[in-house]
Amino acid sequence: MIAALLLASVVVPTPPAQADGPTYTNPVTSGVVNTFPDPTMIRGKDGLWYAYGTTNPIQGTTEHILPMLSSPDMIHWTYSGDVYSAADHPSWWPNGTRPWAPDIRYVDGSYHLTYSLSGGGVALATSPRPTGPWTDHGLIVPAGGSGCPTGNIDQAMYTDINGDNYLYWGSYDTICGAKMNATATAIAGPVTQVARGRRMEGGFVVRRDGRYYLFYSDAGCCDGAFSGYTVKVGRADNPLGPFTTPSGVDLMDLTSKDGIVLAANGNGWAGPGHNAIQTDLSGQDWLVYHAIPSSTPEFGPVTTTWGTTISNLSRRSLMIDRLDWIDGWPVVRAGAGPSTGPQPAPVTTWTVGSTFNSGLSGWTGPWKPASDPDSLGYLSGKGSTRELSTATVRGDLRVEADLRLGSSGTAAGLVVTYANGANNVTAWIDRAQRSLVVTAKVRGVTTTLSSALPPSFDYGSWHNLAAERRGNTLVTWVTADRLRDAVSTVTMTLPDGSPTSGSIGAASRGAAEADNIGAAPLYEPVTSRVSDPVLGSQLTAYSDEFSGSGAPVGWEWVRKAAADQSGGALVWPTQNAELFRETNTASVLTRDAPAGDFVVETKLDFNGTKGNQQAGLVLYENDDRYFKLTHTVLPLAQGGGAVLHQTEFGKEGPRPGTTPPTAVANAPMFGGPAAGTTWLRLLYRYDAANNEHDVRMASSTDGTNWTWGGTWSLPRTGPVKIGLVSMNAAGATATFDYVRTYELTSP
């Protein structure tokens, strides 16, 4: 028997993503749709992946209302219609509304699609199938008066370990959360502010290793090549916070935040953000998001559903990239940012498995084929029986199935490994015990661990039961829709002698049904981040310790200001002057920059208290072409007069692709926290292939631990100069301790 099993087995290799395996290239919807903003994604019970996006002109120049796509593998997509049409949409919608930012969940047998309205408010539609038809349930968060001081858009649901449902929403500048009712159709608890920051929005919560992670985006989503969108994250022990960043900053603190998950990296993608998360068949997480191609960032004029015209609409492409969890924090591609060129593809084919949409080939047992419109094909079993794969698997792997119980069913099981009747591992959704139960049988001796299922658990609807075995550790969890929202989890150290090879399958005690049963090689986690830039020797000819007195030597003024050296620093009161688009009245203190790549750093004490006082570094071509990294004071929208202290990284230059052409545009992205003393760095590289300046920001509140943020790019028309500014509103003082310029060693 053992020899036969070994001969029939399919060896599961690790790591699952081989360099010579399937690949994908962003954007994954190239050639299918022109744009797909604010994407969300789910795996349907028919075995396909479905994506949903914001109302946009995905094909041609006429908008589609909440468009839908389907895919067998997350990378090859087909247009599957719209949730609503211009002629068939809820009559209560205000005239001119453009539905935005859908979120999709599977709750007790139906798909729950929440969406927001452009004028504010969050609505719900449900369907028994992922592409409708949809039943509208109206607003579940009103346009105003929700208890959240925000635009009441950009919502996402989450189901907690105890079965409680939550909704998160908010934009410009606060994210709120609240419990929902048991059917996830209404808000049922008090509204809690969980995060605030300049232009913070797009909250998305997952639970991982017992902690809650709130992903969000800040800065501008939709400004073409000037979009500063950046994905960040905070972590909490409770679904409503408090959420904190890796450096310990509370997401409610009045400052910009570290915890950067994804930022522009200078490779042609601007404004990556508004994310969801999807998990492939190997267990690898993927960030689903949009980004703007810098080469073609804008549409021409677009006709809305209501017959009006929108100019300068940004082209936001559907992107996916690997999401790594390193030292307890998520980051895209170990910190490398948005990908360009071929990448190892998600694992979307099982080594052994079936969706049962095409029969029972490869399976043995008494279970019978059945079908319904959502699942298409599935298996139905009765009594104490098993349905097993004829091929076997071995090694570290992920096994999963969609399971549900009939009215007389006691338990539905996922057979993780079956060598024989005395040696097998099975995970059960057990109605009798109201628990997720895991049994490991070795030489006839059974070890059992269990975890309670929520009292509201619906045993008659589909639930995904997944098991990941790595070495002798088996982690199992039950979710409704594979979206990292486990309602029960069991972690077992498998007893010695547990089978490491065998069949997979489904098991029943009473009436049970199973679908999408499969096993794939378990993903190999990435455990180290991409290295931060390494600084080389200081370039003293381009540095200044400001140790003299009076005006600094070796610098030149663009519009002279009252700044003098004193006490080993340059002291410069803020000006009532600006360097913003056509208004160029602020002073800039400049000096030549070195040839080649370099990093410039300053230590800044800043005592600003009112918007929009700011001071910091610039890399300056001229008044309308520059990069700026400042400690900036900005008002908190709907904050009752409160202000935010932001590390603001901006660029100004011509905005390509707009109709009519925009002569000069200005936009920020935001980095890590700002404090009374903040260290600022700008890393400069010349991109010869594209004749561009690429500039990356970093900041620190202690001079030792740095938050490296995103990269802005601008076409080069001449060399940049190193500069300083202190401007926008009088009443504050900037004290620059030094300016130091370094060679860039790597990368």
C-alpha positions in Angstrom: 0.0 0.0 0.0 2.8 2.4 0.9 4.6 1.6 -2.3 1.4 2.2 -4.3 0.9 5.6 -2.6 4.4 6.7 -3.3 4.1 5.7 -7.0 0.8 7.6 -7.3 1.8 10.7 -5.4 2.3 14.1 -6.8 5.2 15.8 -5.1 4.5 19.3 -4.0 7.6 21.5 -4.5 8.7 24.5 -2.6 8.9 27.4 -3.1 5.7 27.5 -5.2 6.7 30.5 -7.4 9.6 29.4 -9.6 11.4 31.9 -11.7 10.6 29.9 -14.9 6.9 29.4 -14.0 3.9 31.4 -15.1 4.3 35.2 -15.0 2.1 38.3 -15.2 2.8 41.9 -16.1 1.0 44.9 -14.7 -1.6 46.2 -15.5 -3.3 42.8 -15.5 -6.3 44.2 -17.4 -4.2 45.5 -20.3 -6.2 45.1 -23.5 -9.5 44.4 -21.7 -10.4 47.7 -20.0 -8.8 51.1 -20.1 -9.1 51.8 -16.4 -10.4 50.1 -13.3 -10.2 52.4 -10.2 -10.6 51.4 -6.5 -10.6 47.7 -7.2 -11.9 44.9 -4.9 -11.8 41.2 -5.6 -13.4 37.9 -4.4 -13.2 34.3 -5.5 -16.7 33.1 -6.3 -18.1 29.8 -5.4 -17.9 28.8 -9.1 -14.0 28.9 -8.8 -13.5 32.2 -10.7 -12.1 35.4 -9.4 -14.3 38.5 -9.7 -13.2 42.2 -9.6 -15.4 45.3 -9.1 -14.4 48.9 -9.7 -15.5 52.5 -9.5 -17.8 54.0 -12.1 -15.4 54.9 -15.0 -15.0 54.8 -18.8 -13.5 51.3 -18.7 -14.0 51.0 -22.5 -14.2 53.9 -24.8 -15.3 57.3 -23.3 -18.7 56.5 -21.8 -18.9 55.5 -18.1 -19.8 52.1 -16.8 -21.6 52.0 -13.4 -19.6 49.8 -11.0 -18.1 47.5 -13.7 -17.4 43.8 -13.1 -14.6 41.5 -14.4 -14.1 37.8 -14.1 -10.9 35.7 -14.3 -9.7 32.1 -14.0 -6.3 33.1 -12.6 -6.3 36.8 -11.4 -4.3 37.9 -14.4 -6.5 37.2 -17.5 -9.7 39.2 -17.2 -13.0 39.4 -19.1 -15.6 42.2 -18.8 -18.7 40.7 -17.1 -21.1 43.6 -17.2 -22.0 46.4 -14.8 -23.8 46.3 -11.4 -26.2 49.0 -12.7 -26.9 50.7 -16.0 -27.9 54.2 -16.9 -31.5 53.0 -17.5 -31.7 50.7 -14.6 -30.4 52.0 -11.3 -32.0 52.8 -7.9 -34.5 55.6 -8.3 -33.4 57.2 -5.0 -30.0 58.1 -6.3 -29.4 61.8 -6.4 -29.1 63.2 -9.9 -25.5 63.3 -11.1 -24.2 60.7 -8.6 -21.3 58.5 -9.6 -21.1 55.3 -7.5 -17.6 54.7 -6.2 -15.3 52.3 -4.5 -17.2 49.0 -4.2 -16.3 46.4 -1.6 -17.4 42.7 -2.0 -18.1 40.1 0.7 -19.9 36.8 0.9 -22.3 36.7 3.9 -24.6 33.7 4.7 -25.0 32.6 1.1 -25.2 36.0 -0.7 -22.7 38.5 -2.1 -22.8 41.8 -0.3 -21.6 44.7 -2.5 -21.3 48.0 -0.7 -20.6 51.1 -2.7 -20.4 54.8 -2.0 -22.0 57.8 -3.8 -19.9 60.6 -5.1 -22.0 63.1 -3.0 -21.6 61.0 0.1 -23.2 58.0 1.7 -22.7 54.2 1.6 -25.3 51.8 0.0 -25.7 48.0 -0.2 -26.7 45.7 -2.9 -26.9 41.9 -2.6 -27.1 39.0 -5.0 -27.0 35.2 -4.9 -24.3 35.3 -7.6 -21.2 37.4 -8.1 -22.4 39.1 -11.2 -26.0 39.7 -10.1 -28.8 40.4 -10.6 -28.5 42.8 -7.7 -31.1 43.8 -5.1 -30.7 47.3 -3.8 -31.0 47.9 0.0 -30.5 51.7 0.0 -28.2 53.6 2.2 -26.6 52.0 5.2 -24.5 55.1 6.0 -26.1 58.5 5.2 -24.4 61.2 3.3 -24.2 63.3 6.4 -24.9 63.0 10.1 -23.4 59.5 10.4 -21.4 60.4 13.4 -18.2 60.5 11.4 -16.6 63.8 10.5 -15.9 62.8 6.9 -17.1 62.4 3.4 -18.8 59.1 4.2 -17.4 57.2 1.3 -14.7 54.5 0.6 -16.2 51.7 2.8 -15.1 48.1 3.4 -16.6 45.3 5.5 -14.9 43.0 7.9 -16.1 39.9 9.8 -14.4 39.3 13.2 -13.3 36.0 14.8 -16.6 35.9 16.8 -18.8 36.6 13.8 -19.4 40.3 14.4 -19.6 42.3 11.2 -17.9 45.7 11.0 -18.0 48.5 8.4 -15.2 51.0 7.9 -15.6 54.2 5.9 -14.2 57.7 5.5 -12.3 60.1 3.4 -10.7 63.6 3.7 -9.4 63.2 6.5 -10.9 60.7 9.0 -11.7 56.9 8.9 -14.5 55.6 11.1 -15.7 52.1 12.0 -18.8 50.6 13.5 -20.4 47.2 14.2 -23.1 46.0 11.8 -26.0 43.8 12.5 -25.9 40.0 12.2 -27.0 40.1 8.6 -24.5 42.8 7.6 -27.2 45.0 6.3 -27.1 48.0 8.7 -25.0 49.8 11.2 -25.8 48.6 14.7 -23.2 50.0 17.0 -21.6 53.4 17.9 -19.4 55.1 15.4 -15.7 55.2 16.4 -13.0 57.3 14.8 -10.1 55.0 14.1 -7.7 57.0 12.0 -7.1 60.6 10.8 -4.6 62.2 8.6 -4.4 64.5 5.6 -6.5 63.0 2.8 -6.7 59.6 4.5 -9.3 57.2 3.0 -9.9 53.7 1.6 -9.8 51.8 4.9 -9.5 48.0 4.6 -9.2 45.7 7.6 -7.8 42.1 7.9 -6.9 40.0 10.8 -3.5 38.2 10.9 -1.9 36.3 13.7 -4.4 37.6 16.2 -4.0 41.3 15.3 -6.1 43.7 13.2 -4.5 45.6 10.3 -6.1 48.7 9.0 -4.8 49.5 5.5 -5.5 52.9 4.0 -4.3 55.4 1.4 -3.4 59.0 1.9 -2.6 62.0 -0.4 -4.2 62.4 -3.8 -5.8 59.4 -5.6 -6.7 60.9 -9.0 -4.3 63.6 -10.1 -2.7 61.9 -13.1 1.1 61.8 -12.9 0.8 64.1 -9.8 -1.1 61.5 -7.8 0.6 61.1 -4.4 -1.5 58.1 -3.3 0.5 55.9 -0.9 -0.8 52.7 1.0 -0.1 52.7 4.7 -1.1 50.4 7.6 -1.7 50.5 11.4 -2.1 47.5 13.7 -4.4 46.9 16.7 -5.5 44.3 19.2 -9.2 45.2 18.6 -11.2 45.8 15.4 -11.9 49.4 16.4 -8.4 50.2 17.5 -6.3 51.9 18.7 -4.3 51.3 15.6 -0.6 52.1 15.7 2.3 52.2 13.2 5.6 50.3 13.4 7.2 53.3 15.1 4.3 53.5 17.7 2.4 56.4 16.2 -1.3 56.2 16.9 -3.4 56.5 13.6 -5.4 59.2 15.5 -2.3 61.3 16.2 -2.2 64.6 14.4 0.8 63.8 12.2 1.6 62.0 9.0 2.3 58.3 9.5 4.9 55.6 8.9 3.9 52.0 8.1 4.3 52.4 4.3 3.0 49.3 2.5 3.2 50.6 -1.1 4.5 53.8 -2.7 5.5 55.0 -6.1 9.1 53.9 -6.9 9.9 55.9 -10.1 9.3 53.1 -12.5 6.4 54.7 -14.4 3.5 54.1 -12.0 2.1 57.0 -10.0 -0.4 57.1 -7.2 -0.6 53.4 -6.2 -3.4 52.9 -3.8 -7.0 52.1 -2.7 -6.2 48.5 -2.0 -8.0 45.2 -1.3 -6.3 41.9 -0.5 -6.7 38.5 -2.2 -5.1 35.2 -1.4 -4.0 32.7 -4.0 -4.2 28.9 -3.8 -0.8 28.6 -2.3 -1.7 30.9 0.6 0.3 33.9 -0.7 -1.4 37.2 -0.2 -1.6 39.8 -3.0 -2.4 43.5 -2.8 -5.1 44.5 -5.3 -4.9 48.2 -6.1 -4.9 50.8 -8.8 -2.0 52.9 -10.2 -1.7 55.6 -12.9 0.7 55.1 -15.9 2.8 58.2 -15.9 3.2 58.0 -19.7 -0.6 58.1 -20.4 -2.1 59.4 -17.1 -5.2 61.1 -18.4 -8.3 60.5 -20.4 -9.7 63.1 -22.8 -13.2 64.4 -22.1 -15.5 61.7 -20.7 -19.3 61.5 -20.8 -20.9 60.5 -17.5 -24.0 58.4 -17.0 -25.9 61.6 -16.6 -24.7 63.1 -19.9 -22.3 65.6 -18.4 -18.6 65.9 -19.4 -15.6 65.4 -17.1 -12.2 66.6 -18.2 -8.8 65.5 -16.9 -10.1 62.1 -15.5 -7.1 60.0 -14.5 -6.5 56.6 -16.0 -6.2 54.2 -13.0 -5.2 50.6 -14.0 -5.9 47.4 -12.1 -2.7 46.1 -10.5 -1.7 43.2 -8.4 1.6 42.6 -6.5 2.8 40.1 -3.9 2.1 41.2 -0.3 4.8 40.1 2.1 4.4 39.9 5.9 7.8 40.7 7.4 8.4 41.0 11.2 4.6 41.4 11.7 4.1 44.1 9.1 2.8 43.9 5.5 4.8 45.4 2.6 4.5 45.0 -1.2 7.3 43.0 -2.8 9.5 43.3 0.3 9.4 47.0 -0.1 10.3 47.2 -3.8 6.9 48.8 -4.7 4.8 48.5 -7.8 6.1 46.0 -10.3 6.9 46.5 -14.0 7.8 43.7 -16.4 7.1 40.0 -15.9 6.6 38.8 -12.3 5.9 35.3 -10.9 2.2 34.8 -11.2 -0.2 34.0 -8.4 -0.8 30.2 -7.9 -4.3 29.7 -9.3 -4.1 26.0 -10.3 -4.1 23.2 -7.7 -1.6 20.4 -7.9 -4.6 18.1 -7.1 -8.1 19.5 -7.0 -11.3 20.4 -8.8 -14.1 22.9 -9.0 -16.4 20.0 -10.0 -17.8 22.1 -12.9 -16.8 19.4 -15.3 -17.6 16.1 -13.5 -15.9 13.8 -11.0 -12.8 12.6 -12.9 -9.9 12.0 -10.4 -12.1 11.4 -7.4 -13.3 8.2 -5.7 -16.1 7.7 -3.1 -19.8 7.7 -2.8 -20.5 11.4 -3.1 -22.7 12.5 -6.0 -22.5 15.5 -8.4 -24.9 18.4 -8.0 -25.2 21.9 -9.2 -26.7 25.4 -8.5 -26.4 28.7 -10.3 -23.7 30.1 -8.0 -21.5 27.1 -7.4 -22.2 25.5 -10.8 -20.9 21.9 -10.0 -20.3 20.6 -6.5 -20.4 17.3 -4.5 -23.1 16.0 -2.2 -22.5 13.4 0.4 -24.5 11.5 3.1 -23.8 9.5 6.1 -20.3 9.0 7.5 -18.4 9.0 4.2 -15.4 10.4 2.4 -14.7 11.5 -1.2 -11.0 11.3 -1.9 -8.6 12.3 -4.7 -7.1 9.5 -6.6 -3.8 11.3 -6.8 -1.9 12.1 -3.6 0.2 15.0 -2.4 3.1 15.4 0.0 5.1 18.1 1.7 4.2 21.6 2.8 0.9 22.5 1.3 -2.3 24.4 1.5 -5.6 22.4 1.2 -8.9 24.1 1.0 -12.6 23.5 0.2 -15.9 25.2 0.3 -18.2 23.3 2.6 -21.9 23.5 3.8 -24.2 21.3 5.7 -27.6 20.0 4.8 -30.5 20.2 7.2 -29.7 16.8 8.7 -25.9 17.2 8.5 -23.8 17.0 11.7 -20.4 17.9 10.3 -18.6 18.6 7.0 -14.9 17.9 6.7 -11.8 18.8 4.7 -9.6 15.8 4.4 -6.1 17.4 4.6 -4.1 14.2 4.3 -5.4 10.6 4.1 -2.9 7.8 4.0 -5.4 5.2 5.3 -8.1 4.8 7.9 -5.6 4.7 10.8 -3.4 7.6 9.5 -5.1 10.8 8.4 -5.7 14.5 9.2 -9.2 16.1 8.8 -10.6 19.5 9.7 -14.4 19.7 10.4 -17.1 22.3 10.5 -19.0 20.5 13.3 -22.6 21.6 14.0 -22.9 19.2 16.9 -20.0 20.8 18.7 -20.5 24.3 17.2 -16.8 24.3 16.5 -14.0 24.0 14.0 -12.5 20.6 15.0 -9.2 19.3 13.8 -8.4 15.6 14.2 -5.0 14.0 13.5 -5.0 10.2 13.6 -1.7 8.4 13.9 -1.7 4.5 14.0 -5.3 4.7 15.1 -4.7 7.2 18.0 -6.6 10.5 17.5 -5.4 13.9 18.7 -8.2 16.6 18.6 -8.2 20.4 18.9 -11.1 22.7 18.4 -12.2 26.3 18.4 -15.7 27.6 18.7 -17.7 28.9 15.8 -19.8 32.0 16.3 -23.4 31.5 17.6 -24.6 33.2 14.4 -22.7 30.8 12.1 -24.9 29.7 9.2 -24.1 26.0 8.6 -26.3 25.9 5.6 -24.3 28.4 3.5 -20.9 28.0 1.9 -17.8 28.6 4.1 -14.2 28.2 3.0 -12.2 25.8 5.2 -8.4 26.1 4.6 -5.5 24.2 6.1 -1.8 25.1 5.7 0.8 22.6 6.8 4.4 23.8 7.2 6.6 21.1 8.8 4.7 19.7 11.8 2.5 22.9 12.2 -1.0 22.8 10.8 -3.1 26.0 10.8 -6.7 25.8 9.8 -9.4 28.5 9.6 -12.9 29.1 8.5 -13.9 32.1 6.4 -16.9 33.0 4.3 -14.9 34.3 1.3 -11.1 33.8 1.7 -10.7 37.5 2.6 -8.6 37.0 5.8 -11.7 37.3 7.9 -11.5 34.0 9.8 -14.4 33.3 12.2 -12.5 30.4 13.8 -8.9 29.2 13.8 -7.1 26.2 15.1 -3.3 25.8 15.2 -2.1 22.3 15.9 1.4 20.8 16.3 0.9 17.6 14.5 1.8 14.5 16.5 4.9 12.5 15.5 4.1 10.1 12.7 1.3 12.2 11.2 1.1 11.3 7.5 3.0 13.7 5.2 1.6 12.3 2.0 -1.8 11.0 0.9 -5.1 11.9 -0.7 -7.2 15.0 0.0 -10.9 15.3 -0.1 -14.2 15.9 1.7 -15.9 14.0 4.6 -19.3 14.0 6.0 -21.3 13.0 9.1 -24.9 13.3 7.8 -25.8 15.4 4.8 -22.9 17.6 3.6 -21.8 19.4 0.4 -18.3 20.3 -0.9 -16.9 22.4 -3.7 -13.6 23.7 -4.9 -11.5 21.1 -3.1 -7.8 21.4 -3.9 -4.2 21.4 -2.7 -1.3 23.5 -3.9 2.3 23.9 -2.7 2.4 26.2 0.3 3.9 29.6 -0.5 7.5 30.3 0.7 7.3 33.5 2.8 9.7 36.4 2.1 11.3 37.2 5.4 13.7 40.1 4.6 12.9 43.6 3.3 14.6 45.2 0.4 17.6 47.2 1.8 17.2 50.9 2.4 19.5 53.2 0.5 23.1 53.3 1.8 24.8 56.6 2.1 28.5 57.0 1.2 31.0 59.7 1.9 29.9 63.2 2.8 30.5 65.7 0.0 31.8 68.7 2.0 31.8 71.0 -1.1 28.0 70.7 -1.2 27.4 70.7 2.6 27.1 73.4 5.3 27.1 73.2 9.1 26.0 76.9 9.4 28.7 77.5 11.9 29.3 81.1 10.8 27.3 84.3 11.4 25.2 86.5 9.2 24.2 85.3 5.7 25.4 81.8 4.7 28.4 81.6 2.4 28.3 79.7 -0.9 24.5 80.0 -1.3 22.4 82.1 -3.7 19.0 83.6 -3.2 16.0 83.4 -5.4 14.3 86.4 -3.9 16.3 87.3 -0.8 14.8 86.6 2.7 15.8 87.5 6.3 17.6 84.3 7.2 20.9 84.4 9.2 23.3 82.0 10.8 23.1 82.0 14.6 24.3 79.5 17.2 25.5 76.9 14.7 22.2 77.0 12.7 20.4 78.8 9.9 17.4 80.6 11.5 14.7 81.6 9.0 11.2 82.9 10.0 8.4 81.7 7.7 7.3 84.2 5.0 3.8 85.3 3.9 4.8 84.1 0.4 4.2 81.0 -1.7 5.9 78.8 -4.3 2.8 77.3 -5.7 1.8 77.1 -9.4 1.6 80.6 -10.8 2.3 82.2 -7.4 6.1 82.4 -7.0 6.8 85.0 -4.3 8.6 82.8 -1.7 12.4 83.0 -1.3 14.5 79.9 -2.1 18.1 79.6 -0.8 20.1 77.5 -3.3 23.5 76.1 -4.0 24.8 73.8 -6.7 24.2 70.1 -6.4 26.9 67.5 -7.3 26.9 65.6 -10.5 25.5 62.1 -10.5 23.3 60.5 -7.8 23.4 61.9 -4.3 21.4 62.3 -1.0 20.9 65.6 0.7 19.9 65.8 4.4 18.9 68.5 6.9 18.0 68.6 10.5 15.1 70.9 11.0 13.5 72.4 14.2 10.1 73.9 13.3 7.5 75.5 15.5 4.7 76.0 13.1 1.2 76.1 14.6 -1.2 77.1 11.8 -1.9 76.1 8.2 -0.1 76.2 5.9 3.3 77.1 7.4 6.1 74.9 6.1 9.9 74.7 5.8 12.4 72.2 4.5 14.4 71.0 1.5 14.0 71.5 -2.2 15.7 70.2 -5.3 15.1 73.1 -7.6 15.3 73.6 -11.4 13.1 76.8 -11.4 10.0 78.2 -9.8 7.8 75.9 -11.7 9.9 72.7 -11.7 11.1 71.4 -8.3 10.8 68.8 -5.6 10.0 69.8 -2.1 10.2 67.9 1.3 8.9 70.0 4.2 7.5 69.9 7.7 4.1 71.3 6.8 1.2 72.4 9.1 -2.1 71.5 7.4 -5.7 71.9 8.7 -7.6 68.7 9.5 -10.7 68.6 7.4 -13.8 68.7 9.7 -11.4 68.9 12.6 -12.8 71.8 14.4 -9.7 73.9 13.9 -7.2 71.1 14.6 -4.0 71.0 12.5 -1.8 68.2 11.3 2.0 68.1 11.3 2.9 66.5 8.0 6.1 65.3 6.3 5.0 66.6 2.9 6.8 65.5 -0.2 5.6 67.5 -3.3 6.5 68.1 -6.8 5.7 70.9 -9.2 5.9 70.9 -13.0 3.9 70.6 -16.2 1.0 68.1 -16.0 1.0 65.9 -19.1 -2.1 64.7 -20.8 -4.7 67.2 -19.6 -7.3 68.9 -21.9 -6.6 71.8 -22.2 -2.9 71.4 -21.3 -2.0 72.3 -17.7 1.0 74.6 -17.7 2.0 73.8 -14.1 0.6 71.5 -11.4 1.5 70.8 -7.8 0.8 67.7 -5.7 2.0 66.1 -2.5 2.6 62.6 -1.1 3.1 62.1 2.6 5.9 60.3 4.5 6.5 59.4 8.1 5.8 61.4 11.2 6.8 65.0 11.7 8.0 66.3 15.1 9.4 69.5 16.7 12.8 68.2 15.3 12.6 66.3 12.1 15.4 65.0 9.9 14.7 65.2 6.1 16.4 63.5 3.2 16.0 63.7 -0.6 17.7 61.0 -2.7 18.4 62.1 -6.2 18.9 59.8 -9.2 19.1 60.8 -12.9 17.1 58.3 -15.0 19.0 58.6 -18.3 16.7 56.2 -20.2 13.7 58.5 -19.7 15.6 61.7 -19.2 13.9 62.2 -15.8 14.8 63.4 -12.3 13.8 60.6 -9.9 13.7 61.9 -6.3 12.8 59.8 -3.2 12.0 61.1 0.2 12.9 59.9 3.7 12.3 61.3 7.2 13.2 60.6 10.8 12.3 61.9 14.2 15.5 60.8 15.9 18.1 61.0 13.1 18.7 57.2 13.3 15.5 55.4 12.3 14.3 56.5 8.9 11.1 56.1 7.0 11.8 55.9 3.3 8.8 56.9 1.3 7.8 57.3 -2.3 9.5 58.6 -5.4 8.5 61.6 -7.6 9.7 61.9 -11.2 9.9 64.9 -13.6 11.3 65.3 -17.1 14.7 66.9 -16.9 15.2 70.2 -18.6 18.3 71.2 -16.7 20.2 70.4 -13.5 18.6 70.8 -10.1 20.0 72.9 -7.3 19.9 72.1 -3.5 17.7 74.5 -1.8 15.9 75.5 1.4 12.5 77.2 1.9 10.5 78.6 4.9 7.2 80.0 3.7 3.5 80.2 3.2 2.4 81.9 6.4 4.3 84.1 8.8 4.6 83.4 12.5 6.8 80.3 12.7 10.6 79.8 12.6 12.6 77.2 10.8 16.0 76.4 12.3 18.2 74.4 10.0 21.0 72.7 12.0 22.9 71.7 8.8 22.7 70.7 5.2 24.8 67.6 4.4 25.2 66.0 1.0 26.4 62.4 0.5 27.4 60.1 -2.2 24.9 57.3 -2.8 26.5 53.9 -2.3 23.5 51.6 -3.0 21.2 50.7 -4.5 
